[in-house]
Amino acid sequence: MQGVETDGHRMIATICAICGDAAARINRLLGERSPIIDVEHIYLYNRDTMRRIFSKRGFDVLNVFPVKNRYPLYYRRQMAPLPAVRKGRLVRYPRRSPLGRRTLSWQAGNLGLIARPPRTEKSP
């Protein structure tokens, strides 16, 4: 099984968590107009808070890193902080076109964390 190792007696899973990064350049630039500021994102994290949350609960944090997202061009336009009238026209036509459905990779202001649960002493 990929992503799982054993210590001879039990499986040790590696955890990957992805969330919006409140401290990412794009989110700081857009401020309250950032797509992560909405009713779905009730808590906002950055690299330090994610590392602290996992470390405080005993996890061994292996890496915290920016995530490159892959979205269709029309979706990127849909997420742009523009008035609805302008956004409607910008999204409607590209969604139907091959160019608008083409995916692009970019750092959209998310972060990833890879951690391992704490190892415990083996039972006899």
N, C-alpha and C positions, 0 to 999 in steps of 0.2 A: 504494500500500500504506500503510495507516494506521500511524503510529508509526515510519516509516522516512523519512529524508531522504537526499539525496545531496550530495556536495561537487563534483559534476561528473564524477567518475571512479569513485567507489565508494559503496556504500550505508553509511550510518552508522545503526546500530540504537540505539534507546533501550531500556534494560533496566529492568524493574520487578521488584523482589524483595519478597516478603511473608513475614513470620515473626512468631513470638510475641515480644512485648516484655517482657523480664524486669523492666523498670523501670516498667511500666504500673501505675497505681493499683490495679486489680483484682488483678493478680498479686502485688503487694507486700502487699496486704491479706490475701489467701488464703495466702500463703507456700507451704509444702510441700503444701498442699491445692489449689493452683492446678492447673487442667487442663494447663498446660504442663510441669508436673513429672511426667514419666512416661518410660517406656522409649523412646518414639518421639522425644522431644525430648532428644537427647544433648548439644546445645550450646544455650546460651541467649544471646540478644543483646539489646542495647538500642539506642537511636538513635545513641549515640556509637560503639559498637563496629561497628555496620553502616557508618556513615560512614567510620570508619578503615579497615575491611577493603577497601572499594571504592576509597577515595582512595589507600591504600598501593599498590594495583595499577594506579594511573594513571587510574582512572575519574574523570570530572567528575560529582560528586554534585550533582544539580539540586534534589532535595527529599527529605526524610525526614519522614514524617508518620504520625499514628495512623490506623488503618484501621477503618472502620465495617463490621462484619459483618452479614450478613442470614441468620438461622437461624430454623427453625420453633420455636415455643414449646416443644414437647416436647423438642427437642434441647437447648435452653437448660437445661431442667430436668434432662435426662440428664447434662449437664456440671457440674451443681451439686455442690459438695463435701459430699455427704450420705452417711450410711450406706446400703449397698445395699438394705436392707429398706425404708427409707423411699423411696428413689429409685425402686425398682421400681413401687410404687403410683403415684407422682407421674408417671411416664413412661408406664406402660402405657395408662392411660385417655386422656390427652390425645393420644397418637399416633393413636388411632382417631377422634378428634373433629375437626370442622372448625376449632374454636378452637385445638386443639393443633397443627394443621398450618399455622396462620396464621404468616406470617413477620414477624419484628420486626428492625429495625435497631438495633444498639447497638455500642458500642466494647468488644469482648471481650478487649482486651489485645494486639492485634496491631499491627505497624507495617509501613509500606511505604517503599520507597526507589526513587527514579527516578534513573538514572545513564546517562551516555553514555561509551562507550569513548574513550580518548585519541585525539585527531586526530594523524595523522602527516603529515609533509611529503609533498607529491605527488611521485610518481616521474616522471622525465622521459619 
